[in-house]
Amino acid sequence: MIYDFAIVGAGMAGASLAAELAPAGTVLILEAEDFPGYHATGRSAAFWSETYGGPSVQPLTSASHGFLAEPPAAFSKRPFLDPSGALHIADQSGYARLDRLAAEFAASDVTLEHASPAALVALCPGLRSGWDRAIWEPSCADIDVGGLHQAYLRAAQAHGAQLRCSAPATAIEPRKGCWRVFAGKEWVEAAVIINAAGAWADRVAAMAGARKMGVAPYRRTVIQLRTDPAAPENLPLVIDAAGKFYFKSEGAGRIWLSPHDETPAKPGDAAPEEIDIAYAIDRFEKAVDWKVLAVEKKWAGLRSFAGDRLPVYGFDPEAPGFFWCAGQGGFGIQTAPAGAMLCRSLLIGDAKPALLAGVEADRYSPGRFA
């Protein structure tokens, strides 16, 4: 059998695109791990923010909101977003970055409000003296990442897509107008190969004889804390404008905290390092007067970026039938609906959905690196 589409990678990128493509053709999803979403998708900090990723990513994020907030009834019986808001805070070292944030989105439809001193105290009690400026982003929300990922996989399989786990692609070669992929212990054939391999995207391209796009993985650390006083249940996402940390409530008085690290890494099973955990706690305690009682969990995931920090969506300009869906960095979850719809329109050749009216496909094309 020759599949219409073989997708390498069953994380959020591969799963969402499979769900979009399955009604239009035969789809095979090849996942290297024993279960989907093991590396990046399963280790996400799980928030939706229109400012995250910058102005060039924002159209994809904003276009995804409607689907995430009110998904089609056949796809999910409940929304994937839980509104929380985001508070971008700054001490003197971050004033310029805070001003830049406001300027970057001034011409967009993203709502950003300067927070008063009283609002700062109400939104983040315990903030230390010196953290006296902030911007409030009311549209920010938590994402049910696991629920969204599983819903995409269910939708894909309901339309006939096949998922094969423990099937790493170890060889890819063109053959008589299609592609052959050796995955697991057998060769499979497909008219189109879709590279949704995340941190392994450039390796997959090299196997197929396509040019690498410079998609590089970086390690991001997250820890779960118990503090005194306990974190407020209604605590928003709190982001240091200078990019040194962010934290959010995880319920039951717990906090998820990251030092906002971006350490170059090799594709693989990322693990947190003690120095990054120490940085995170030190920065956190300098920002709030909450005492850290315990580090209850710690983990790290890989976030993969192209050189210009934008996703890579589209057919490879030098390898016919080889399609890129990679480089989504840390914003791949929040942009998944729009990214998958955009890739579907590029693959099938049909018109973009109306909700993608503000999304410029050429901005994300692999051809921009030619």
Residue pairs with C-beta under 8 A, 6 or more apart in sequence:
1 26
1 189
2 178
2 189
2 190
2 191
3 25
3 26
3 27
3 28
3 188
3 189
3 190
3 191
4 21
4 24
4 25
4 26
4 27
4 190
4 191
4 192
5 18
5 21
5 25
5 26
5 27
5 28
5 190
5 191
5 192
5 194
5 347
6 27
6 28
6 30
6 179
6 181
6 188
6 189
6 190
6 192
6 193
6 194
7 14
7 17
7 18
7 21
7 27
7 28
7 29
7 30
7 194
7 196
7 325
8 14
8 30
8 169
8 181
8 193
8 194
8 195
8 196
8 197
8 204
9 29
9 30
9 31
9 32
9 195
9 196
9 197
9 198
9 200
10 18
10 29
10 30
10 31
10 36
10 37
10 153
10 163
10 165
11 36
11 37
11 39
11 40
11 41
11 149
11 196
11 198
11 332
12 37
12 40
12 41
12 145
12 148
12 149
12 152
12 328
12 332
12 333
12 336
13 196
13 198
13 325
13 326
13 328
13 332
13 336
13 339
13 340
14 29
14 31
14 36
14 194
14 196
14 325
15 29
15 36
15 37
15 41
15 149
15 152
15 153
15 156
16 152
16 336
16 337
16 339
16 340
17 194
17 196
17 325
17 339
17 340
17 343
17 344
18 27
18 29
18 152
18 153
18 156
18 161
19 152
19 153
19 155
19 156
19 159
19 161
19 340
20 340
20 341
20 343
20 344
21 27
21 156
21 161
21 344
21 347
21 348
22 155
22 156
22 157
22 158
22 159
22 160
22 161
23 159
24 344
24 348
26 160
27 156
27 160
27 161
27 162
28 161
28 162
28 164
28 188
28 190
29 36
29 156
29 161
29 162
29 163
29 164
30 164
30 167
30 168
30 169
30 181
30 183
30 184
30 188
31 163
31 164
31 165
31 166
31 167
32 166
32 167
32 168
32 169
32 200
33 39
33 165
33 166
34 165
34 166
35 165
36 149
36 153
36 163
36 165
37 146
37 149
39 198
39 199
39 269
39 270
39 301
39 302
40 198
40 199
40 301
40 302
40 303
40 304
40 332
41 145
41 149
41 332
41 333
42 145
42 146
42 149
42 301
43 222
43 270
43 299
43 300
43 301
44 143
44 145
44 301
44 330
44 333
45 220
45 222
45 246
45 248
45 256
45 258
45 330
46 142
46 143
46 144
46 145
46 333
47 84
47 86
47 140
47 141
47 142
47 143
47 237
47 248
47 334
48 61
48 64
48 65
48 68
48 81
48 140
48 141
48 142
48 143
48 333
48 334
49 61
49 86
49 137
49 139
49 140
49 237
49 334
50 58
50 61
50 62
50 105
50 108
50 110
50 137
50 139
50 140
51 58
51 86
51 88
51 101
51 104
51 105
51 110
51 112
51 137
52 61
52 330
52 331
52 334
53 61
53 309
53 329
53 330
53 331
53 335
54 104
54 309
55 104
55 105
55 108
56 309
56 310
56 363
57 310
57 311
57 331
57 335
58 105
58 108
58 110
59 338
59 358
59 359
59 360
60 311
60 331
60 335
60 338
60 339
60 342
60 359
61 331
61 334
61 335
61 338
62 109
62 110
62 358
63 337
63 338
63 355
63 356
63 358
63 359
64 334
64 335
64 336
64 337
64 338
64 339
65 81
65 139
66 355
67 337
67 338
67 355
68 79
68 80
68 81
68 143
68 148
68 334
68 337
69 79
69 80
69 81
69 141
70 79
71 79
71 80
71 151
75 151
75 155
76 147
76 151
78 147
80 143
80 144
80 147
80 148
80 151
81 141
81 142
81 143
81 144
82 141
82 142
82 144
83 139
83 140
83 141
84 140
84 141
84 142
84 236
84 237
84 248
84 249
85 123
85 136
85 137
85 138
85 139
85 140
85 236
85 237
86 136
86 137
86 140
86 236
86 237
86 238
86 239
87 115
87 120
87 123
87 124
87 134
87 135
87 136
87 137
87 236
87 237
87 238
87 239
88 98
88 101
88 134
88 135
88 136
88 137
88 239
88 241
89 120
89 124
89 127
89 131
89 133
89 134
89 238
89 239
89 240
89 241
89 287
90 97
90 98
90 131
90 133
90 134
90 240
90 241
90 242
91 130
91 131
91 132
91 133
91 242
92 130
93 242
94 133
94 240
94 241
94 242
95 133
97 241
97 242
97 243
98 133
98 134
98 135
98 241
101 112
101 135
101 241
102 112
102 114
102 135
105 112
110 137
110 139
111 137
111 138
111 139
112 135
112 136
112 137
113 135
113 136
113 138
114 133
114 134
114 135
114 136
115 123
115 134
115 135
115 136
117 132
119 134
119 136
120 127
120 131
120 132
120 134
121 127
123 134
123 136
123 235
123 236
124 235
124 236
124 238
124 288
125 232
126 229
126 288
126 289
126 290
127 287
127 288
128 286
128 287
128 288
128 289
131 287
135 241
140 236
140 237
142 248
143 333
143 334
145 333
148 333
148 336
152 336
152 340
153 163
156 163
157 163
164 183
164 184
166 184
167 183
167 184
168 183
168 184
169 181
169 182
169 183
169 197
169 204
169 207
170 182
170 183
170 207
171 180
171 181
171 182
171 207
172 179
172 180
172 181
172 182
172 193
172 204
172 207
172 208
172 209
173 179
173 180
173 208
173 209
174 180
174 208
174 209
174 321
175 189
177 191
178 189
178 190
178 191
178 321
179 189
179 190
179 191
179 192
179 193
179 208
179 321
179 322
180 187
180 188
180 189
181 187
181 188
181 189
181 190
181 193
191 321
192 321
192 322
192 323
192 347
193 208
193 321
193 322
193 323
194 323
194 324
194 325
194 343
194 347
195 201
195 204
195 205
195 208
195 210
195 322
195 323
195 324
195 325
195 326
196 325
196 326
197 203
197 204
197 326
198 217
198 267
198 302
198 304
198 326
198 328
199 215
199 217
199 265
199 267
199 268
199 302
199 304
200 267
201 213
201 215
201 304
201 312
201 324
201 326
201 327
202 212
202 213
202 214
202 215
202 216
203 267
205 211
205 212
205 213
205 316
205 319
205 322
205 324
206 212
208 319
208 322
209 319
210 316
210 318
210 319
210 322
211 316
211 318
211 319
211 369
213 306
213 312
213 324
213 326
213 327
213 366
213 369
214 306
214 307
214 369
215 304
215 305
215 306
215 312
215 326
215 327
216 264
216 304
216 305
217 264
217 265
217 266
217 267
217 302
217 303
217 304
218 262
218 263
218 264
218 265
218 302
218 303
218 304
218 305
219 261
219 262
219 263
219 264
219 265
219 270
219 276
219 300
219 301
219 302
220 258
220 260
220 261
220 262
220 300
220 301
220 302
220 303
220 330
221 258
221 259
221 261
221 272
221 273
221 276
221 277
221 280
221 298
221 299
221 300
222 256
222 257
222 258
222 272
222 298
222 299
222 300
222 301
223 256
223 257
223 258
223 272
223 277
223 280
223 281
223 295
223 297
223 298
223 299
224 250
224 254
224 255
224 256
224 257
224 295
224 296
224 297
224 298
225 254
225 255
225 256
225 257
225 281
225 284
225 292
225 293
225 294
225 295
225 296
226 253
226 254
226 255
226 292
226 293
226 294
226 296
227 253
227 255
227 290
227 291
227 292
227 293
228 290
228 291
228 293
229 290
230 253
231 249
231 250
231 253
231 254
231 255
231 290
232 249
233 249
233 251
233 253
234 249
235 248
235 249
235 255
236 248
236 249
237 246
237 247
237 248
238 246
238 247
238 248
238 287
239 246
240 246
240 260
240 283
240 287
243 260
244 259
244 260
244 283
245 257
245 258
245 259
245 260
245 280
245 283
245 284
245 287
246 257
246 258
246 260
247 255
247 256
247 257
247 258
247 284
248 255
248 256
249 255
249 256
250 256
254 296
257 280
257 281
257 284
258 280
259 276
259 277
259 279
259 280
259 283
261 276
261 279
262 303
263 276
265 302
267 302
268 302
270 300
270 301
270 302
271 299
271 300
272 298
272 299
272 300
273 300
276 300
277 295
277 298
281 292
281 295
284 290
284 292
285 291
285 292
303 329
303 330
304 326
304 327
304 328
304 329
305 327
305 329
306 312
306 326
306 327
306 369
307 369
308 368
309 329
310 327
310 363
310 364
311 325
311 326
311 327
311 328
311 329
311 332
311 335
311 339
311 364
312 324
312 325
312 326
312 327
312 364
312 365
312 366
313 324
313 325
313 339
313 342
313 343
313 346
313 361
313 364
313 365
313 366
314 323
314 324
314 343
314 346
314 361
314 364
314 365
314 366
314 367
315 321
315 322
315 323
315 324
315 346
315 366
316 322
316 323
316 324
316 366
317 366
317 367
317 370
323 343
323 346
323 347
324 366
325 339
325 343
328 335
328 339
332 339
338 355
338 356
338 359
341 352
341 353
341 355
341 356
342 352
342 356
342 359
342 361
342 364
344 350
345 351
345 352
345 353
345 356
345 361
346 361
352 359
352 361
362 368
